[in-house]
Amino acid sequence: MPDDDAHLTELALAAKSGDQQAVAQFVARTQRDVIRFVGYLGNPGEAEDLAQETFIRAMKALPTFEARSPARTWLLAIARHTVFDHLRAQSRRPRAAAVEDWTLVADLTQAGTGPRFDEQVLLRHLVAGLDDDRREAFVATQILGLSYEQAADVLGCPIGTIRSRVARARDDLAAALTDDGDRRRGLRAV
C-alpha cells in the first residue's frame, strides 16, 4: 500500500499542476475506495452521489494540496466531511422513508471472492449499528485497509484513539453477532 499511496500522491501533485491525465488516473484509482467509504458512513444508495461531490470538492481544493499527508488520506478526509455535511443537511429536512440500496453491496462483492451476499448484508447492517466514531475507524482500517496512522489523519484524532475505537467496534460486532445468532436459535430470553 505505501507504493500505491506514493503513486497516488504523485498523481495528485501532477493533477495540481494541470495534468488532465493525472486527474483521470487519480479519480479512477481512488473512486472505489471513496464510494465504499461514503457508502458505509452514509446511506449506501447515495454513495455514488456523495463520491461525486467528494471529487468535486477535492478538485476545487487540489490547488492547496501540499502532500503533507498521502493524497488518499487527504481525499478520504474530504469524503468524510462531505458525508457529514450531507447528513447535517438531511437532518434538517423531513424524510418519507429510509430505504437502503443493497445493489451497492452486490456491486462491491466480486464474483467468487469475499463474503457471500447475505454475509455482506449482515456486515453492513451490523456496521451501520455501530456508534459513528467506531464505525468510521472500523471502516477506514478494516474495510478500506488504511493503516492506523492514515485513519488517524483522515479522522483527525490520535492513533491510540483509532486503535481503541477499532477494538471497541470489533467487540460490539462480536456481541451483535452473538446476539443475532442467539435470537435466530431462539435462545435469547424474552
Helices and strands as residue ranges (DSSP letters): H 2-16, H 20-41, G 44-46, H 47-61, G 62-64, H 71-91, H 103-108, H 117-128, H 132-138, I 139-143, H 148-155, H 159-185
